[in-house]
Amino acid sequence: MKKFKYHIILGALLLGASCKKDFLNRYPQDQIAADLFFKSETDLSLYVNGLLSLSDTWQYIGDQSSDNTATTASLEIKNMMTGHPSSQTITGGWGDWSRLRNINFFLDRYSGADATQEVKDHYAGLARYYRAIFYFGKISRFSDVPWYGKTLLPDNQDMYKARDPRTVVVDSMMADLSFAAQHVREKVAAGTPNLWAVKMLYARIALYEGTYRKYHPELNLQSTAGRFLDTARAQAQDIMNSGKFTIYNTGSPASDYAALFNSQDLTRIGEVILAHPYDYVKGASGNINGYVFGDYEQSPSRDLVQTYLMKDGTRFTDIPGYDKLQYTQEFQNRDPRMAQTLAAPGFKRAGDNAPYIQRLNKNFTGYHQVKGYFNTTDNSISGSIDFPVYRYAEALLTYAEAKAELNNLTQGDLDQSVNLVRARAGIPSMNLALSNANPDPILATKYPDVTGPMKGVILEIRRERRVEFALEGYRFDDLMRWHAGKVLEKIPEGMYFPGLGKYDMTGDGIEDIILIDQSQDIPAEDKKEKNSLGISLIYYKAGNIGENVTVYLKNGTAGGAIVTETAARTFTEPKFYYRPIPYTQVALNPNLKQIFGWE
């Protein structure tokens, strides 16, 4: 049984009440409470643990804004590309700044506690770690934002100041993370960030900023990209050199990867740097099965399927006619991570004796997701699966990407980073010389900004990152930092069917479904055609999108990939890499000016 340390959150001290103007403009009636409270290590611990916020299992549906999935949800980026967005219609993300205020409230007052400097620095480091996370969300969405490093009185003119430059905000974030990386303890309560979690976030944000500056000419900050990339490299290398972590690899490539996403106790897996613990019995459930598997909102894209390498390390997209291979063929001899992320032919759901037959539905791709799906009928188990907040694979891929972008990656670097991740999957190592000599033409088209002597290996590291973290919610940020927004203009497609007829969906060579024309009637159950096992075929009407059918094919009854949408998408550069400050906020503070063409 997992143990939890529950902390009472003092509402009066955390000051969670909403702010007038939804900003930082209410000074709390808290002076007496603060004077009485911040006196001991226990007080500091209680307050900072009340700030705890971890990524959770909802990350498994976080790729809906990317090319990894099709979705029926009304998503911001999709609506932007198909509509006419403005500061009056794009209103999210600026939101409630009370969390920042809670953090700054602590940092303004902690130093008076009767505790050693080491104790005070540890808790201050955690608070500054949380502040960096808060501002990372802001700069990745708005770029220039006001930096507030202290709590403000209501009459302070800084309440109505202009946006601070991205450079100022990011440098302040880096200072916070540098302090945290020097002072946060290595040994902390389970489920809370320690030194290595801080360093992983430090590396993540530095890699984001370094690549963002390198590939976004509109910022005019290319000359400063290198120092962030080197920081990402250094922080990742510190994690690697610590000897504290290792890629989880028992020699079972068909199951080792999945173990990271279906464990009730990730503290036992040496790859996990920080886990979000769940315990159904104690009311902390992470079960999102109803959202992940099937056809609720999202379904994996065929573009993601085609990204995975073959088991022998060759490119799937080099196979002649790869784009016309059917579902059961696509999964043959592929990178084993693919069948541990997506439901493969023959997959069985818990409680079922027969293999699951992929369900087809309007606007869905036909592919099903198993990463984040807890394949059990026991709710106490499915609700108690831990989530890996940070894992060692990210440190390794960050190290490799940063060095490649700095143009000093070696084969030895690959062997101690990317190739350890590949070894777990049981696929051949990445070869630096071969990758650079033969860049993948499909990836080169997807990422036209990648040039230079490291082009081929950068493309392959990007593939590796996409595959390793597929459907974990990181893909959109990656596309944004790589200046690859145009990738999102391609509407996600699904499985390929050459036309009407009967198809095997479980991989046993026996037909399971039949696609018929919309002019035909689906027969009554006792009239349906049966396969050689004596099981009735599942009938679907197929045709063009918009017709009275269930399966939309690109060429209608003549076949093609499943079509999920038809509304044309336009990703306007550089504008759509950013969001406008909501119109109401600008009205309240005219010093806040829109940038990059937003109105």
Disulfide bonds with the S-S distance in Angstrom:
none
